[in-house]
């Protein structure tokens, strides 16, 4: 069975009202963590998402703690040798480190590429989450034969599948992994925080609210239980799962062994 990791690479200060559609009556801090994920088997490693770099960190006032490649190195994964990367969607913090994976193919929903290069990008509210240079880099990779398109739910390797949810972006996909403890779902930004899907309150950066809400039902159906749904940006992930190594408690955790 594979080992599944969440690795933190960046963070930002934020408040509760920023994380719920319509705001929140409690004006208190609610920090945000940024992760990449890795599914490490005996014969191959799949990485999920690629982080962002110093330029986006500066422009968007985020604290970049380490690049995606440096983050993965903490769990013994060499980004240069990775052959397959799943992009859950093309926002800057998920597709901003493509260059760290020179040997990889990038798996993306066809609808996400159409979304990121189409008419919705004429609307600032939709375009805000994307960095044009990252989208252009993905187009260049497409022409180099290094983009694999998916259409809905598809198995990409034994026990590893992608599932189109939409909502946050039109082509938002999540990753299901069969582990020794059952089916784990890397939910990415289909739910930024546990609280978004647990209380039915959408994150405010959203393309289709109905699809986001319906996606939470799909998350629950895909996972062996609700505890096996891993949100995309919640600092609680580092508290709820065991450290990948004794010195990595605030950097990398094992997701396949169940919650602490």
JOLIN-V182249 format. One record per backbone hydrogen bond with DSSP energy under -1.0 kcal/mol. NH is the residue of the N-H (numbers start at 0). CO is the residue of the C=O. If there is no record, write none. Layout:
NH & CO
NH & CO
//
This chain:
2 & 39
4 & 37
5 & 252
6 & 35
7 & 250
8 & 33
9 & 33
10 & 62
11 & 31
15 & 27
17 & 14
18 & 15
20 & 201
22 & 19
27 & 25
29 & 13
31 & 11
32 & 232
33 & 9
35 & 6
36 & 47
37 & 4
38 & 45
39 & 2
40 & 43
45 & 38
46 & 83
47 & 36
48 & 85
49 & 93
56 & 52
57 & 53
58 & 54
59 & 55
61 & 56
62 & 10
64 & 8
65 & 8
70 & 66
71 & 67
72 & 68
74 & 71
75 & 72
76 & 71
80 & 77
84 & 104
85 & 46
86 & 106
91 & 128
93 & 90
94 & 90
95 & 50
99 & 96
100 & 97
103 & 100
104 & 82
105 & 145
106 & 84
107 & 147
109 & 149
112 & 108
113 & 109
114 & 110
115 & 111
116 & 112
120 & 117
121 & 118
122 & 119
125 & 122
126 & 122
127 & 123
129 & 126
134 & 130
135 & 131
136 & 132
137 & 133
138 & 134
139 & 135
140 & 136
141 & 137
142 & 138
143 & 139
144 & 141
145 & 140
147 & 105
149 & 107
153 & 161
155 & 159
156 & 159
159 & 156
160 & 175
161 & 153
162 & 173
164 & 171
165 & 171
167 & 165
171 & 168
172 & 87
173 & 162
174 & 185
175 & 160
176 & 183
177 & 158
178 & 181
181 & 178
183 & 176
184 & 227
185 & 174
186 & 184
186 & 229
189 & 186
190 & 187
197 & 193
198 & 194
200 & 195
205 & 203
206 & 166
207 & 166
211 & 207
212 & 208
213 & 209
214 & 210
217 & 213
218 & 214
219 & 215
220 & 216
221 & 217
222 & 218
223 & 182
227 & 224
228 & 225
229 & 184
231 & 187
231 & 190
232 & 191
236 & 233
237 & 234
239 & 235
240 & 236
243 & 251
247 & 244
250 & 247
251 & 247
252 & 5
253 & 241
254 & 3
259 & 239
//
